[in-house]
């Protein structure tokens, strides 16, 4: 019978063997169910998600896992479609290793904050094994489509999360996202799914929603400004919003240095600062 769930001891044994065979020292960051298994927050996991910081480390790990009998995984199920940027490796027992470099699920970047919040688990020969924080695992799980990730998210939530860390990381991800995604809005939607499934209430969700709505409104205003609609009356008319609401978005953009106001004109005219 094929084993498809693995506890932390089995995972450690494999990673120790990987560290023994690696020709260079590699910092390895574990997130997802594997990290939760290390912390004894779940008994077992179907896959081990890891992040490396350089392409050389990625290639070295792929080489070593191949030596240990891991092969490129078969076609993934639909719910795992977000793993297009991962090196997916599977051994004969069914253990699956998903190795990411730079970004996770083509969405979130592995940030300096995520790195600094990670805890050193220990040295496994040439592997320096770090475990990502609960907050970062919670955020990383929010970008997947796997139903079981909601189970892990509620476990992490019940263990205790610092909302400030989540809010700060969303802000950082927003600032570097080249596609202009607003991560607070994605996280709110996932939290609502979690609340509905488990009949819980996350007390800071509405605060997060307000941040998301402000950023979405400000993005719409910025888009129109780039098309030459540079006064509050014109923006309000084009967007079909009250002037007071548009004014709040303009104020947000101005306070964050995104726009410049020409207050010599009436009404004031605004232009993007970059």
C-alpha positions in Angstrom: 0.0 0.0 0.0 1.5 3.4 -1.0 2.2 5.8 1.8 0.9 9.3 1.0 1.4 11.1 4.3 4.6 11.7 6.1 5.5 12.7 9.6 8.3 15.0 10.7 10.7 12.2 11.5 10.4 10.7 8.0 10.9 14.2 6.5 14.0 14.9 8.7 15.5 11.5 7.7 15.2 12.4 4.0 16.6 15.9 4.4 19.5 14.7 6.5 20.4 12.3 3.7 20.1 15.2 1.2 22.4 17.3 3.4 24.9 14.5 3.5 25.1 14.3 -0.3 25.1 18.0 -1.0 28.5 19.4 -2.1 27.8 22.9 -0.8 26.1 24.3 2.3 22.5 25.3 1.5 20.0 27.3 3.6 16.6 25.6 3.2 13.4 27.2 4.3 10.4 24.9 5.0 6.9 26.2 4.9 3.4 24.7 4.5 2.5 21.4 6.0 6.1 20.3 6.4 6.8 23.2 8.7 3.6 22.5 10.7 4.7 18.9 11.1 8.1 20.0 12.5 6.3 22.2 15.1 3.9 19.2 15.9 1.0 21.3 14.7 -0.1 18.5 12.4 0.8 14.8 12.5 1.7 14.4 8.8 1.7 16.0 5.4 1.3 14.9 1.8 4.1 17.2 0.5 7.0 19.2 1.7 7.3 22.8 0.5 10.8 24.3 0.5 12.3 27.5 -0.7 15.9 28.2 -1.7 17.6 31.5 -2.4 19.7 30.8 -5.5 19.4 28.9 -8.7 22.7 27.1 -8.0 21.1 25.7 -4.8 18.0 24.7 -6.6 20.0 22.7 -9.2 22.1 21.1 -6.5 19.0 19.9 -4.6 17.5 18.6 -7.8 20.7 16.6 -8.4 20.8 15.2 -4.9 17.1 14.3 -4.8 17.6 12.4 -8.1 20.4 10.4 -6.6 18.0 9.5 -3.8 15.4 8.2 -6.3 13.1 11.2 -6.6 11.8 11.8 -10.0 10.0 14.7 -11.7 6.4 14.5 -10.5 3.5 13.3 -12.8 0.9 15.8 -13.9 -0.5 17.5 -10.9 -4.2 17.6 -9.9 -6.2 20.7 -10.8 -6.1 22.0 -7.3 -2.3 22.1 -7.4 -2.1 24.1 -10.7 -0.5 27.0 -8.8 2.7 24.9 -8.5 3.8 25.8 -12.1 6.9 27.5 -10.7 8.0 24.7 -8.5 10.4 21.8 -9.1 8.0 18.9 -8.1 9.8 15.7 -7.1 8.3 12.4 -6.0 9.9 9.2 -4.7 8.6 5.6 -4.9 6.9 5.9 -1.5 4.9 8.9 -2.7 6.8 11.6 -0.8 6.5 14.8 -2.8 9.0 17.7 -2.5 8.0 21.0 -4.0 11.1 23.3 -4.4 10.5 27.0 -5.0 13.0 29.7 -5.9 12.2 33.4 -5.6 8.4 33.2 -5.8 5.8 30.8 -4.5 3.0 29.7 -6.7 3.9 32.5 -9.2 2.4 35.0 -6.7 4.2 35.8 -3.5 7.9 36.6 -3.2 10.0 35.1 -0.5 10.8 38.4 1.3 13.6 39.5 3.6 10.9 39.7 6.3 9.9 36.0 5.7 13.6 35.1 5.9 14.3 37.0 9.1 11.2 35.6 10.8 12.2 32.0 10.0 13.6 29.9 12.9 16.7 27.8 12.6 15.7 24.2 13.2 19.2 22.9 13.0 22.0 21.8 10.7 21.5 18.6 8.8 25.0 18.0 7.4 25.2 20.5 4.6 21.6 21.7 5.0 20.8 24.6 7.3 17.2 24.0 7.9 14.9 27.0 8.7 11.2 26.8 9.6 9.0 29.7 8.3 6.8 31.6 10.8 3.2 30.8 11.4 2.1 34.1 9.9 4.1 33.5 6.7 2.8 30.0 6.3 -0.8 31.3 6.8 -0.2 33.9 4.1 1.5 31.5 1.7 -1.4 29.0 2.1 -3.9 31.7 1.2 -2.6 31.8 -2.4 -3.3 28.1 -3.1 -6.5 26.4 -4.4 -6.1 23.3 -2.3 -9.1 22.7 0.0 -6.9 21.1 2.7 -5.0 24.4 3.0 -8.0 25.9 4.7 -7.7 23.2 7.4 -4.1 24.2 8.0 -5.0 27.9 8.0 -7.5 27.5 10.7 -5.0 25.4 12.8 -2.5 28.2 12.4 -5.1 30.8 13.3 -6.0 28.9 16.5 -2.4 28.6 17.5 -2.1 32.4 17.4 -1.1 34.9 14.7 0.3 38.4 14.9 -2.0 40.5 12.7 0.7 43.2 12.5 3.1 40.7 10.8 0.4 39.7 8.3 -0.5 43.3 7.5 3.2 44.4 7.1 4.0 41.5 4.8 0.9 42.2 2.7 2.1 45.8 2.4 5.6 44.7 1.3 4.2 42.2 -1.2 1.9 44.9 -2.6 4.8 47.3 -3.1 6.9 44.9 -5.1 4.1 43.2 -7.1 4.7 44.0 -10.8 1.1 43.1 -11.6 -0.4 45.5 -9.1 -2.1 42.8 -7.0 -3.5 43.8 -3.7 -2.7 41.0 -1.3 -5.0 42.2 1.5 -8.0 41.5 -0.8 -6.9 38.0 -1.5 -6.3 37.3 2.2 -9.8 38.7 3.1 -11.5 36.3 0.6 -9.6 33.3 2.0 -10.4 34.3 5.6 -14.0 34.5 4.7 -13.9 31.0 3.3 -12.3 29.9 6.5 -14.9 31.6 8.7 -17.7 30.0 6.7 -16.3 26.5 6.8 -15.4 26.5 10.5 -18.0 28.9 11.9 -15.4 31.3 13.4 -15.0 35.0 13.4 -11.6 36.6 12.7 -11.7 39.9 14.7 -9.2 41.8 12.5 -10.8 40.8 9.2 -12.7 44.0 8.8 -9.6 46.1 9.5 -7.9 44.2 6.7 -10.9 44.7 4.4 -10.8 48.5 5.0 -7.2 48.5 4.0 -7.9 46.4 0.9 -10.9 48.6 -0.2 -8.8 51.8 0.2 -6.0 50.3 -1.9 -8.5 49.1 -4.6 -10.1 52.5 -4.7 -6.8 54.3 -4.9 -5.7 52.0 -7.7 -8.8 52.9 -9.7 -8.2 56.6 -9.1 -4.5 56.3 -10.1 -5.5 54.5 -13.3 -7.8 57.3 -14.3 -5.2 60.0 -13.4 -2.8 58.4 -15.9 -5.5 58.9 -18.5 -5.7 62.6 -17.8 -8.6 62.8 -15.3 -6.8 64.9 -12.8 -9.3 66.6 -10.6 -11.7 65.3 -8.0 -14.9 66.4 -9.8 -13.7 64.7 -13.1 -12.7 61.5 -11.2 -15.9 61.3 -9.3 -18.0 61.7 -12.5 -16.0 59.1 -14.4 -16.0 56.5 -11.6 -19.5 57.2 -10.5 -18.5 57.8 -6.9 -19.2 60.5 -4.4 -16.6 63.3 -4.3 -16.0 62.6 -0.6 -15.0 59.0 -1.4 -12.7 60.0 -4.2 -11.2 62.6 -2.0 -10.3 59.9 0.5 -8.5 57.9 -2.2 -6.7 61.0 -3.4 -5.6 61.8 0.1 -4.3 58.2 0.5 -2.3 58.5 -2.7 -0.9 61.9 -1.7 0.1 60.8 1.8 2.0 57.8 0.3 3.8 59.9 -2.3 2.1 58.4 -5.3 0.7 61.7 -6.6 1.6 65.4 -6.7 -1.0 68.1 -6.2 -0.9 71.4 -8.0 -2.8 73.6 -5.5 -2.4 76.8 -7.5 -5.3 75.6 -9.7 -9.0 75.4 -8.8 -10.0 72.7 -8.5 -6.7 71.2 -7.5 -5.0 69.1 -10.2 -3.2 65.8 -9.5 -0.6 63.9 -11.4 1.2 60.6 -10.7 4.6 61.2 -9.1 6.2 58.4 -11.2 
